[in-house]
Amino acid sequence: MSLTVNHLYAALYRRHDERYHWALITATSATEGVKSHATNIPNPADWHYVSEPFNVATEWKPLVILASLGELPADVTAATLQERFARIPMQTPECDQPHPFTCRIWFRAAVKALEGVVPCANFVDALERELVSLADDHATLVGLGRPWKLYAEVSHPNAWTV
């Protein structure tokens, strides 16, 4: 499965508690990119932003899906996104209260920070529902050892209900 260069992908990873770990992947080649996410490893009380290399062949976590959120404008680079993502506070924004801060909350804030860059930024609730639905449909197969699934794109934002 290959990525499309200069596209931004949502990545959902299988966890043992039937939830997902959420990340964003900026594709820099057909097989590589930059993974951006919030994590609390190794200290569960300390959330922090991580930007790290991503390779479809060596990704060790149980990746369930990658879904393209769209092509990045020519003037937006992986470095530009990393700078923007690094400024996201590691706390739950008022609009997502009373939920505790998690990688999912960070993902939602990161997507909102992309307003004007990708078309889904104004539809984060609908995007989240669609991604969970896609992941739920494929998670059992990943648990049985099947490979993750690549979605060329999520629904057009006009198809989502708010």
Secondary structure, DSSP 8 states (H G I E B T S, - for coil): ----TTEEEEEEEE-TTS-EEEEEEEESSSSEEEEEEEE--S-TT--EEEEEEEETTT--S-EEEEEEEEE--TT--HHHHHHHHHTS-SS--GGGTTS---HHHHHHHHHHTTTTTSTTGGGHHHHHHHHHHHHHHHHHHHHTT---EEES----GGG---
